[in-house]
């Protein structure tokens, strides 16, 4: 990390401003070579107006910000050049920077340097990624909990409890003559481990809420042809996204639409009517519908309640398997036929003529996914697959410790698994890491981040 890196930190295109970021020991001196003002005399946290120059030619009118390490994002000297939007000028400035000693940054390298220099931990870095991709205010709020270190504090508190246990075990082993030292017994180990286990279970249980906030909810609207699936989609998302006709097979491909319900993004998929068909295009749409059933968090199984439940309805039902299903009896304004085969499922009666009926359907979705409670929460959730996997690994280690407790294994031998538990929790925040893991994590970021 001794070299100086540069990258474009904004999307390049026809815009008002592009930002070029430079970080490293030589960042100020390199930019000074191509700027018509002397940056070496500027204080940290200052912005200077001037021109980027190539010998005597003015390249662009810019604002240059200076952030001197260690009080910068990477804890290195950082310079940011605010240039006009457009590809030509920004690429020319990048060319000048690299000619004068910069290297093009790798994806996520600024964040990686911030992590390696102790400015942020891995939870904060991954939360920055989540902030960039957040699509709802709830997702933004949850990302901010990670960036502001509140999530890391929960992990660090658990590590502190385990570290205290490890330290006392080592004192008992190395200095048995210390009468005032805490004697670590199996009961004390059991008490500490139970506390940590409970907190980990809480984090994993609430991670379901985090995943809903981060990824949204995927809901497939399925049923035989002409039961009103497209009309329901249009009403749910508040726009005419799907074509509605009384001709069977109108929807031949999956039509997608989204709506924000109680702060959570809900993605609805209007699927092709499932039935036997000789039409090649319609058959492809039906295959996609079946695949979408497997991928969805909830199935809205739409029934035309104005007619009797028939074999086509039954064929659709057989394809739902063990998925979460809400039976939607549509067209309730003209009929109310129900079937005993569907009694085991939760159901609702609606029609697309009355707005309050669609609201009832949305309220049902809120109830199924407990969105009201999520909306009232403080959003301090784990939602990262790597972090969740490590928490589950911690529970496996705790199971091994409990087996040792049942077998009356000496406490000093238990220390191996207790130490492993402490290190595994450290992998979540990055206090324990492997270089190849860091490369994998930060390679997922874009250039300039």
N, C-alpha and C positions, 0 to 999 in steps of 0.2 A: 504493500500500500504506500510505497514511497513515491510513485509516479503521480502525475496530475491528470485528472480525467475531465472530460467535458461531454455534454450531451444536450440535446434539445428537450426541454422539460414540458413543452406544450405541443398540442397537435399542430402540425404544419399545414397551413392552408391560407386562404384569403381571410385574414382576421386582423383585428386592430393591433394585437401585440403577440410576439413570440418571446419566450424566455429561454435563454441558453445558460446552463448551470456549469460551473467549473469548480472543482474541489481538489485540494492538494497543497503541498508546501510551496509550490511555485505558481499558484493560481494568480496571485496579484501581479507578480512580475511578468507573467506571460501576457495577461490582458493589458498590462501597462505598455507593452510593445506595440499594440495595435489601437490604442486609445489616445486621443489628443489631449488628455489631462493626466496629471501625475497622481496615480492612485497610491503610491507608496507613502504619501503624506496624509492620506485620508484616514479618519478614525473609523472604527468598526461601527456598523449599523448606520452608514451614511449612503446617500444616493447622489451620484454625480451626473450632470448632464454633459453630453459631448458627442463626438463623432468617432465611429470606428474607421480607421484609415488603413490603407494598403500603400505604403510609402507616402506619396503625396495625395493620393486619390481618396476622397471621402466615400465610404461604402454605405453607411447608414447613420442616421441620427438616433441616438440611444440614450437610455438611462442605465447607469452601472451601479449596482449595489455591492457593498463590501461587508463581509462578515468574518471577522478574524477569529481563528481558533484560540482556545478550546470552546469559546461561547458561540458555536455555530451548529448547524444540524449534524454535520459529520464530525465535529470537533477538530476539523482541519480548517485552513483558510478557504473560504468559499466566496466566489464572485458570481453574481447573476447579471447577465446582460439582457435588458429589455429592448428588443428591436421591433421594427415594424413587422406586421404579419406578411406572409408570402414566402415562397420557397427560395427565390433567388438570393435575396439578401441574407437570410438565415444560413443558407448553405455556404455562402461566401465567407461569412464570419466563422463558421465551423472549420472551414478549410484553413483560414488564417490561424486559428487557435492550434490546429494540429501541426501546421508548418512550424509554429513557434514553440512546440514542446508538449502539447497536450496529447493524450491518448483518448480515443473514443471510449466512453464508458460502456461496460457490459450491462445487460438488463438488471435493474435493481441494485446497481453497484453503489449508488449514493446511500441507500438504506443499509446495505451490507456494511459499508464503512461506519455508518452511524452505530450499528450494532457492535461491530468489532472494537470500536473505540469507546464503548460503554455509554453511548448517548441514549440508546433505546434497547429494549429486550425483544425477544422473538415474538412475544404476544403483541407488543406494540407495532412491530413491523408488519405482522400479518393483519393487524387491525387497520393499518394504513391502506393495505390492498383492499380490504373490505369497504373502507370509506370511499375509495375511488369508484368501486362498482356498486355502491348502495343505490337502490332504486326507490326507497321509501324513507320517510322521516324516522321511522322506527329503526330501520337498518342503519341510518346515520347515527342515531343516538346510541345504538349498541356498539358500533365501531368506535365511537368516542370514548366509551367506557374502557375499551381496550387500549386506545391511544393514551388516555390519561392515567394509565397504570392501575386503575381500580381492580381490573381482573387479575393482574399480576400479583397484587397484594394478597389476594385469597390464596394463591399458590404458594407465595413466599411465607405466609403464616403457617401453612401446613409443613413446609420444609423446616421452619424454625422449631416447631414442636418435635419433629423427628430428630433434628440436629441436637436438641437438648437431651433427648434420650440416648443418642449415640455418644455424646460427650460424657454423660454419667456412666455409661457402660465402660468406656475407656478409662475413666478415673478409677472405677472399681477394680479393673484389671491391673492397671499400672501402679496405682497408689492405694492398695488395700488398707494401709495404715491410717488413711485420712478418716477420722471418726465422724467429721461433719459432712462428709460426702453423702449424696443421696444413694441409697442402696437400691439398685435396679432389680426388682423381683419380677416374676412372671405376671403377677397381678398388675404391676405398674406398666409393663409392656402391653398387656391386654387393654388397659385403660387408654393408653396413648393411641394404640392402633385403632381401637374402636372409635375414638374421636375423629381421627384422620379418615377412617373408612366412611363414617357418616357424612363428613363434609364432601368427600369425593362422590358419594352417591347423590348428594344434593346437586353437585355440579353437572353430573351426567344426566340426571332427571330433568333439570332445567335446560339442558342443552337442546332438548326437543323444541323448546320455545325459541331458542337461538337459531336453530336451523330453519324454523318457519319464517322468522324475521328475515334471515339472510337469503334464503332460496325461494321464499314464497310458497304458495300452495298450488298444486296442479290438480285440476278437477276436469274429468272427462264427462261429457254429456253424451250418453249412449242410448240406443233404443232402435227399434225397427224403423223403416222409412215412414215419413209423414206423420210423426207423433208430435211435432212441434219443437224439435231440438234447436233448430236455427232461430226460431222466434225467441226461445228462452235465452240463448246466447246474446242476441241483440238487446234484450231487455236487461240482462245482467250487466253488460258493459256499457249500456247507454248509447249505442250507435248501431247503425245498420251495417254490420260487418258481414253477416251471412245472407245469402240470397234465400228468400222465402217464397216457395210456390206450393201448390197442392199436387205437384207431380212427384211421384216416387223416384228417389235416386238423384234429386237435384244436387245435394251435397255429395261430391265425389272425392273430395280431399278434405283433410282436417283444416278447419278454420279456427284461428286462434284469436283470443281477445283477453284483455286484462282489466281488472278493477281493483281499487284499493278499498279493502273492507277492514275497518277498525285498525288502520295503520299497516295492514299486511297486504302485500301484493298477491292477488289471487288470479291465477292463469286458467282460463276456461278453454276447453277444446271441444268444438262442435264436430262430432265424428260422422262419417258416412253411415247411413242406415244399414244395420247389419242384417243381411239376408243372403240367400243363395242367389247368385246372379251370373248370367252368361256374358254380361258386358265386361270386357277386359279392363277398361278404365275404372268402372265402378268396383270391380273385384280388387283392384290394387288399393283403392280407397278403403275398402272393408278390411283388408289385411293391415293397413295402417291403423285403423280404428282398434283392432284387436291388440296391436302392439301398444297403443296409447293407454288402453285399459290397464296393462301390466305396469306402466310407468307412473300412473296417477295416484295421488294420495286419497282421492275420493271419487266415487262413480255416482253421477246422477243418472239413475236408470229411469228414463222417461217412458211413461205409459199413457196411451190415449184413453182417458177414463170415460170417453163418450161411447166406446165400443168394448166388446168383451175381450178379455185376455185370450190370446190365441197361440198357435204353434210358433209363429214368428217371434212373439214375445218370449216364449219359452226357450227358443234357440239362443236369443240374446242372453237370457238369464244364465244359461249353462256356461257361457263364456266368461262370466264375471268371477268365477272361482271363489276365493276367500277374501276378495278385496272389500274394503269399507264401502258400503252401498247405501245411498239414500234413494228410496223409491219416490219418484216425482209423478204423481197422478195429474197429468196436464188436462186442459180443457174441462176443468171442473164446472165451468159455467154452463156446459151443455150435457153433462153426464157425470156419474159417480160410480162406475163399475170397478170393483176391487177383486182380488184373487187371493185365495188362502195360501198359495205358494209363496206369496210375498209378505206374509204376516210376520216372519222372523226379522224382517228389515224395518228400520226406521222409515217413516214415510211422511209425505206432506201433499196436500191438495192445492194446486195453483191453476191459474190461467194467465195468459199474456195480455188479456184485455184490461185487467185492473192492476194498477201500479202497486197497491198495497199487498197483492198476492206475491209479486216478485220480492217485495221487502220481506215477506215472511220466509221466503227461500233464503235470502241473504242472512236473516236472523238465525235460521237453522244452521247455516254454515258456521256462523259465529259460535253457536252453541257446541257443535261437533268438535271444533278445534280450540275451544276455550279461549277465543280471541279477546273477550272482554277482560279476562284476568291478565293476559299478556299486555294489553294496552295500558293497564294500570301499573305494570311492574316497573322496576328501575333499569331494566335492560342490561344488567350485569350478567351476561350469559356467555358461555363458551359455545362457539358455533363452527369451529375449525375442525376438520376431520382428523388432522394430525394430533391436535390437542386432545380430542375425545378418545382417540386410539391409545394415547399414552395414559390417560386416566383409567381406561379399562385394563391396561397392563398393570397399573398400580394395584387395582383390585385383585388381580391374579397373584401378585406378590404378597398381598395381605392374606390371601387364602393360604399361601405357603407358610407364612408366619403363624397363622392360627393352627395349622397342622403341627408345627414345631411346639407350640404351646401345649397342645393336647398330648404330645409325646414327652413332655417334660424335658425338652432339649435345653441344655445349659444356656443361660442368657448370652454369654460371650460368643456362642456359636450362632445364635439368632442374629447377631450383629451383621452378618453377611447380607441377609435379606433386608434387614432394616436399612443398611447402607444403600442397597440397590433401590429401595423404595425412595429414599431421599434423592438419589441421582436421577431416577426416572421422572420425578416431579420437576427436577432441574432442567430436564430436556424440554419441558413445556415452555419455560421462559427463556431457555438458551443459556442458562448458567452452566449446563453440561451440553456439549454438542460435538458433532463430528463434521469435518470440513465438507465431505460430500453431501451431507444433509443441508448445510448452508447453501451450497451451490444450487441444489435442487429447489430450495425455498425461494431464493432471491432471483433465480432465472425466470420465475413466473411473472416478475414485474416488468413493466415497460421501460424503455430507455429514458433516462432523465429522472427516474424515481430511486 
